[in-house]
Amino acid sequence: MKPGETSDSDDEKRRPADAVTRRRALAAGGALGLASLAGCTALDVATGEEPAEFAAGTATVADATLDESGYELNEVTDETVSREVEAAGQTREVRVTNTVAEYDKAVELFGENYQAAVFAAVTTPQIEVLGQALNPIAEMSTRERAELILSRFENVGNLERGSEYSTGVLGSDAEVVVYTADGEIEGTGATTELELHIGEPVGVGGDFVLPLAAYPAAFSDGENVRSMMNGLEHEPNEEN
């Protein structure tokens, strides 16, 4: 067991906030596996014997915004995807690194506190093949994007689309779709109705950034989620 993870024993499934561990990273790597060619043409991929490697920058929330919203940084993780790509009659291995910045905060449910409010910013390299820019995140439906943040919960069901709104993300107006779902807070055995805010990916600095959030619906944290989206900052990967 890693430091800070909850045990499987019944007496540790529900804990106060100061003992509740932060959960595993949002599993975005596999779902974003098509994000393979950051600013790379088909010729770039076809030539060379060594693997072609590309890495996204990082999108994080400004400290001032965190202070106001009550969220705390959980972790920033790199997720590397490797696959064979065919171009110009040749095959070459391409390795792509996406980044995920995750935040959470404690909410009170059933008389106890849990780290159950989650915000994530997924950053993946832009793709260019044969001179045509592609956006694999944009090609995902909002429902598929919702499933990324729902990976932080267990026994999820009844996912339903609700309202929409527009807000500023990294200098662009991004559409955000609100969903509801039922889910179990990982490692607690506690099931509750969730509210999800699923942003539209925006292009910035050679990357696409996707903001996502989920929290217990009774907590009504939509305004803080909007502030977190507004407060995102992007640092490009200078090695690309």
Summary of the structure (lengths in Angstrom):
residues: 240
radius of gyration: 18.7
end to end distance: 35.9
largest distance: 62.1
contacts: 798
relative contact order: 0.20
helix: 17%
strand: 50%
